[in-house]
């Protein structure tokens, strides 16, 4: 028998956009139902994306450190040759995910959000049927928030399955592959490719563009490429991947066409395909809802409203940048609008981070956005001149902080950094841009010594013509 349920707010998707919207709705006293039909509470980010990948990256860094000590030693430290049992590492990672899952569940319960586990399918814009383990539920809502997220793009000639894997499977491998070929030189492929190289895999990267991370300027990506080359990662740039088939030795061979059009084959035990993500728009009845589309994405305005009254959309479903923190911020905005608050989603910037080696941060305008303009100041300060960076071996990989500001009024327009641990500076960068800071605001803030953040201070001082340590 079908159970009928009516609610004020119905949220589809329990990722960082959906569950945050649910918690905020609950805090505001809105009767809310959250349908979780995907990866689990926390969505892709918590279960098979941001969090588990950073856990594996962290473990890989620890292993690399011990490996260095086992050679000629590092910093006066020597150690026995390390070993890695990836299945135990994955079990540790899974424990973190379970703990966070439980935390999200507790927060939703505290906010009095009713969570339904099952796959939803809409019959019209405000009604969906959810198939659950206890039978079907028909839910009718006054407001619907779509937060279905995204999924890895599959190449037709490299379908997922067997030894051809997406990032999801890569994060749960029972052992380190001997040879890993990564198809796609974007941030996901590089983050995981670097981690597996640190863990001992032979890694090759096949990228269609003529350089890695093509969305970032070359100065930011050069330190990453130098790390890859120094650590023996094969780079095939301007190359196209083809089909994959087994060989007689137990692994397989990936067909590749290099930048000059020459065919070649790469040995691979696993082929990790990371050519992007697409919005999850299929299988839940989007076509019945009457909402306008913007290419592959659901079209929204600055209130995250779709073309259908009281149907809202947040997160990866709504377009670039497809970042977890964007979805969370949108989820909060929508909850408050439904509760009657006057809100819009209009951030000055949404900072992005690549957890590569070294890390990359970008917020606001980059050099490519101001190319040819004579009304801006660009200032770069190297980590090689920062004491804290040298003390933690973060000053010798070509890292720097760059500030871009208006020449007329010194308002900061963009901030970028590349270097070890610079991800922790991303919130400071975003905050300065969001507050409309000028160079003098950063220059006049006494930065703690010794920290990496001093490079931001010095870059701003340099833009004003009076850096201290260079």
C-alpha positions in Angstrom: 0.0 0.0 0.0 1.3 3.5 -0.9 1.8 5.9 2.0 0.8 9.5 1.4 2.9 12.3 2.9 2.4 16.1 2.7 5.1 18.6 3.7 6.1 22.2 3.5 9.5 21.5 1.9 10.7 18.5 0.0 14.4 18.2 -0.7 15.7 15.7 -3.3 19.3 14.8 -2.7 21.3 14.6 0.6 24.6 16.1 -0.6 26.2 19.3 0.7 23.5 21.4 -0.9 20.5 19.2 0.1 21.4 18.4 3.7 22.5 21.9 4.5 19.2 23.2 3.1 17.4 20.7 5.2 19.1 21.7 8.4 18.5 25.4 7.8 14.9 24.7 6.9 14.5 22.8 10.2 16.2 25.6 12.1 13.7 28.0 10.6 10.7 25.9 11.7 9.8 24.6 8.2 8.3 21.1 8.0 10.9 19.3 5.8 11.3 16.0 4.2 14.7 15.0 2.7 14.9 12.1 0.2 18.3 10.4 0.1 18.6 8.2 -3.0 22.2 8.6 -3.9 25.5 8.0 -2.1 24.2 8.5 1.4 23.9 11.5 3.7 26.5 14.0 2.7 26.3 13.0 -1.0 29.2 12.6 -3.3 31.5 15.0 -1.3 31.3 13.2 2.0 31.0 9.6 0.7 33.0 9.3 -2.5 34.5 12.7 -3.2 36.0 15.6 -1.2 36.4 14.0 2.2 37.5 10.4 1.3 39.9 11.7 -1.4 41.5 14.1 1.0 41.9 11.2 3.5 43.7 9.1 0.9 45.8 12.1 -0.2 46.8 12.7 3.5 47.7 9.0 3.9 49.7 9.1 0.7 51.6 12.1 2.0 52.4 10.3 5.3 53.7 7.3 3.3 55.9 9.5 1.1 57.4 11.1 4.2 58.4 7.8 5.7 59.6 6.6 2.3 62.0 9.6 2.1 63.3 8.8 5.6 63.9 5.2 4.5 66.3 6.3 1.8 69.1 8.7 2.6 67.0 10.2 5.4 65.2 13.5 5.6 65.7 16.3 8.1 68.1 14.0 10.0 65.4 11.4 10.3 65.9 7.8 9.1 63.4 4.9 9.1 63.0 1.4 7.9 61.4 0.9 4.5 57.7 1.4 4.8 54.9 -0.8 3.5 51.3 0.1 2.6 48.3 -2.1 3.1 45.8 0.0 1.1 42.9 -2.1 2.3 43.6 -0.9 5.8 44.0 2.7 4.6 40.6 2.4 2.8 39.1 1.0 6.0 40.4 4.0 8.0 38.9 6.3 5.3 35.6 4.5 5.5 35.6 5.0 9.3 35.9 8.7 8.7 33.0 8.7 6.3 30.8 6.7 8.7 31.5 9.1 11.5 30.6 12.1 9.3 27.5 10.2 8.0 26.4 9.8 11.6 27.1 13.4 12.3 24.9 14.6 9.4 22.1 12.2 10.5 22.2 13.7 14.0 22.1 17.2 12.8 19.1 16.5 10.6 17.4 14.7 13.5 18.1 17.7 15.7 16.5 20.0 13.1 13.5 17.7 12.9 14.0 16.9 9.3 12.4 13.6 8.2 14.9 11.6 6.1 13.6 9.0 3.6 16.0 6.6 2.1 15.0 5.7 -1.5 14.8 6.8 -5.1 12.4 9.6 -5.9 10.6 10.0 -9.2 8.4 13.1 -9.9 5.0 12.8 -11.6 4.6 16.6 -11.6 6.5 19.6 -10.1 5.3 19.1 -6.5 4.7 15.4 -6.3 7.1 12.5 -6.2 6.9 8.8 -5.5 9.7 7.3 -3.5 10.5 3.6 -3.6 11.7 2.6 -0.1 12.6 -0.7 1.5 9.3 -0.4 3.4 7.2 0.3 0.3 6.3 3.3 -1.9 5.6 6.8 -0.4 3.8 9.5 -2.3 5.1 12.9 -1.2 3.4 16.2 -2.0 5.1 19.5 -1.1 4.5 23.2 -1.2 8.2 23.8 -2.0 10.6 21.5 -3.7 14.4 21.9 -3.6 16.3 20.0 -6.2 19.8 19.0 -5.1 20.5 15.9 -7.1 24.2 16.7 -7.6 26.4 15.3 -10.3 28.0 12.1 -11.5 31.3 11.2 -13.3 31.3 11.5 -17.1 31.7 8.2 -18.9 33.4 8.0 -22.2 31.6 5.8 -24.7 34.8 4.0 -25.7 35.9 3.6 -22.1 32.8 2.5 -20.2 33.2 2.1 -16.4 33.6 -1.5 -15.3 36.3 -3.9 -14.5 39.7 -2.2 -14.7 38.2 1.0 -16.1 37.2 3.0 -13.0 35.9 6.4 -11.9 37.1 8.3 -8.9 34.5 6.4 -6.8 36.2 3.1 -7.3 39.7 4.6 -7.1 39.0 5.6 -3.5 38.1 2.0 -2.5 40.8 0.0 -4.3 42.1 -2.9 -2.1 45.6 -2.5 -3.3 47.9 0.0 -5.0 47.8 -0.7 -8.8 51.2 -1.4 -10.3 50.5 0.8 -13.3 47.8 3.5 -13.3 46.8 5.5 -16.3 44.7 8.6 -15.6 42.6 9.9 -18.5 42.0 13.6 -17.9 44.4 16.1 -16.4 41.9 18.1 -14.4 41.9 18.5 -10.6 40.3 15.1 -9.8 42.7 13.1 -12.0 45.7 15.0 -10.8 44.8 14.8 -7.1 44.3 11.0 -7.3 47.2 10.4 -9.7 49.6 12.2 -7.4 48.3 10.3 -4.4 48.8 6.9 -6.1 52.2 7.9 -7.3 53.2 8.7 -3.7 51.8 5.3 -2.7 54.2 3.6 -5.2 52.1 3.2 -8.4 53.6 4.0 -11.8 51.4 6.7 -13.1 50.7 8.1 -16.6 48.3 11.0 -17.4 46.6 11.4 -20.7 45.2 14.9 -21.3 43.6 16.3 -24.5 44.7 19.9 -23.8 48.3 20.9 -24.4 48.8 21.4 -20.6 47.5 20.3 -17.3 44.7 22.0 -15.4 43.8 24.2 -18.4 41.3 26.3 -16.4 44.2 27.8 -14.4 47.0 30.0 -15.7 50.4 28.4 -16.5 52.2 30.0 -13.6 49.9 28.3 -11.2 50.2 24.9 -12.8 53.9 24.8 -13.6 54.9 23.8 -10.0 52.5 20.9 -10.2 53.9 19.8 -13.6 57.4 20.0 -12.3 56.5 17.8 -9.3 55.0 15.2 -11.7 58.1 15.2 -13.9 60.4 15.0 -11.0 58.6 12.0 -9.6 58.5 10.1 -12.8 54.8 10.6 -13.8 54.5 10.2 -17.6 52.6 13.1 -19.2 50.9 12.7 -22.6 49.6 16.2 -23.3 47.5 17.0 -26.4 46.8 13.3 -26.6 43.5 11.3 -27.0 42.6 8.1 -25.2 41.0 5.3 -27.0 39.8 1.8 -26.1 41.2 -0.4 -23.4 41.7 -4.2 -23.6 43.4 -6.9 -21.7 46.9 -8.2 -22.5 48.4 -11.6 -21.9 50.3 -10.4 -18.8 47.2 -9.9 -16.6 46.9 -6.2 -17.0 45.7 -4.3 -20.0 46.7 -1.8 -22.7 45.1 1.6 -23.3 45.1 2.9 -26.9 46.3 6.5 -27.1 46.9 8.9 -30.0 49.7 11.3 -29.1 49.8 15.0 -30.0 51.4 14.3 -33.4 48.7 11.8 -34.3 50.8 8.7 -33.7 49.1 5.7 -32.2 50.6 4.1 -29.1 49.6 1.7 -26.3 50.1 2.2 -22.5 50.3 -0.6 -20.1 47.7 -0.3 -17.3 46.4 -2.4 -14.4 43.8 0.3 -13.8 42.5 3.1 -16.1 41.1 6.0 -14.0 38.7 8.1 -16.2 38.4 11.7 -14.8 37.2 13.8 -17.8 34.6 15.8 -15.8 31.3 15.5 -14.1 27.8 16.1 -15.3 24.6 17.1 -13.5 22.5 14.2 -12.4 19.3 15.0 -14.4 18.2 11.5 -15.4 16.0 8.9 -13.7 14.1 11.1 -11.3 11.5 12.8 -13.5 13.0 16.1 -14.2 11.2 16.1 -17.6 7.8 16.1 -15.8 8.5 19.3 -13.8 8.4 21.9 -16.5 11.5 23.7 -15.4 13.7 25.6 -17.9 17.2 24.3 -18.7 20.4 26.1 -19.3 22.3 23.6 -21.5 22.7 20.5 -19.3 21.9 22.4 -16.1 18.7 23.5 -14.5 18.3 27.2 -15.0 18.0 29.4 -11.9 17.9 33.1 -11.0 19.8 34.8 -8.3 17.4 33.4 -5.7 18.1 29.8 -6.9 14.5 29.7 -8.2 13.7 27.7 -11.3 11.1 28.7 -13.9 8.4 26.7 -12.0 7.0 28.5 -9.0 8.2 27.2 -5.6 10.7 24.8 -7.3 14.3 25.6 -6.4 17.6 24.1 -7.4 21.0 24.2 -5.8 24.5 22.8 -6.2 26.0 21.0 -9.2 22.6 20.7 -10.8 22.7 24.5 -11.4 26.1 24.8 -13.2 29.6 25.8 -12.7 31.5 26.0 -10.5 30.5 22.5 -9.4 31.8 22.9 -5.8 30.4 21.6 -2.6 30.7 24.9 -0.7 28.7 26.6 -3.5 25.8 24.1 -3.0 25.8 24.5 0.7 25.6 28.3 0.5 22.8 28.1 -2.0 21.0 25.6 0.2 21.0 28.1 3.1 19.8 30.9 0.9 16.8 28.9 -0.4 15.8 27.8 3.0 15.8 31.4 4.2 13.8 32.6 1.2 11.1 29.9 1.8 11.0 31.1 5.4 10.2 34.6 4.2 13.6 36.2 4.4 14.9 38.6 1.7 17.9 36.8 0.3 19.8 36.4 -3.0 22.7 34.2 -4.0 25.2 36.8 -5.3 28.7 36.0 -3.9 31.7 38.1 -5.0 33.7 35.0 -5.4 33.7 31.2 -4.9 37.2 30.2 -4.2 38.4 26.9 -5.7 41.2 24.6 -4.5 43.2 21.8 -6.2 44.6 19.5 -3.6 47.5 18.6 -5.9 51.3 18.7 -5.0 51.7 21.5 -4.5 48.1 22.8 -3.8 46.5 25.5 -5.9 44.0 28.2 -4.7 42.2 30.7 -6.9 39.6 33.3 -5.9 38.3 36.1 -8.1 39.9 37.3 -11.3 43.0 35.6 -12.6 45.7 36.9 -15.1 43.7 35.5 -18.0 40.7 37.7 -17.0 42.7 40.9 -16.9 45.0 40.2 -19.9 45.8 43.4 -21.8 44.3 45.7 -19.2 46.5 48.6 -18.0 44.2 49.5 -15.1 45.3 46.7 -12.8 48.2 45.9 -10.6 49.6 42.3 -10.4 52.0 41.4 -7.6 53.6 38.1 -6.8 55.5 37.1 -3.7 57.4 33.7 -3.5 57.2 31.3 -0.6 61.0 30.9 -1.0 61.2 34.2 0.9 58.9 33.1 3.8 60.6 31.6 6.8 57.7 29.3 7.8 57.6 27.9 4.2 61.2 27.0 4.3 60.9 25.5 7.8 58.2 23.0 6.6 59.9 22.3 3.2 57.2 24.3 1.4 59.5 27.1 -0.1 61.4 25.3 -2.8 58.7 24.1 -5.2 58.1 27.4 -7.0 55.1 28.4 -4.9 53.9 31.9 -4.5 50.9 34.2 -3.7 49.6 36.5 -6.3 47.4 39.6 -5.8 45.5 41.4 -8.6 44.0 44.8 -7.7 42.6 47.9 -9.4 45.3 50.5 -10.1 42.8 53.3 -9.4 41.4 52.5 -6.0 43.5 49.4 -5.0 40.4 47.2 -4.6 41.5 43.6 -4.7 40.1 41.8 -7.7 41.7 38.4 -7.4 44.1 36.3 -5.3 45.8 33.1 -6.3 48.4 30.8 -4.6 50.3 27.7 -5.3 52.3 25.9 -2.6 52.0 23.3 0.1 49.1 23.8 2.5 47.8 26.9 0.7 44.3 25.4 0.8 44.1 26.7 4.3 44.5 30.3 3.0 41.5 30.0 0.7 39.0 31.3 3.2 41.1 34.4 3.9 41.3 35.1 0.2 37.5 34.7 -0.2 36.8 36.8 2.8 38.9 39.7 1.6 37.2 39.7 -1.8 33.7 39.4 -0.3 34.4 42.3 2.0 35.6 44.5 -0.8 39.1 44.9 0.7 41.7 47.1 -0.7 45.5 46.5 -0.7 45.9 48.7 2.3 43.5 46.5 4.3 45.8 43.5 3.9 48.9 45.6 4.3 47.5 47.1 7.5 46.6 43.8 9.0 49.4 42.5 11.3 50.0 38.9 10.0 51.2 36.3 12.5 54.9 35.3 12.2 55.9 32.7 11.2 53.0 31.6 8.9 52.4 31.0 5.2 49.9 33.8 5.3 52.7 36.3 5.5 53.1 35.8 1.7 49.7 37.3 1.2 50.7 40.3 3.3 54.0 40.7 1.4 52.3 40.3 -2.0 50.0 43.2 -1.0 52.8 45.3 0.3 54.7 44.6 -3.0 51.7 45.8 -5.0 51.9 49.0 -3.1 55.6 49.3 -3.8 57.1 48.5 -0.5 57.5 44.8 0.2 59.8 44.1 3.2 61.3 40.7 2.5 62.2 40.9 -1.2 
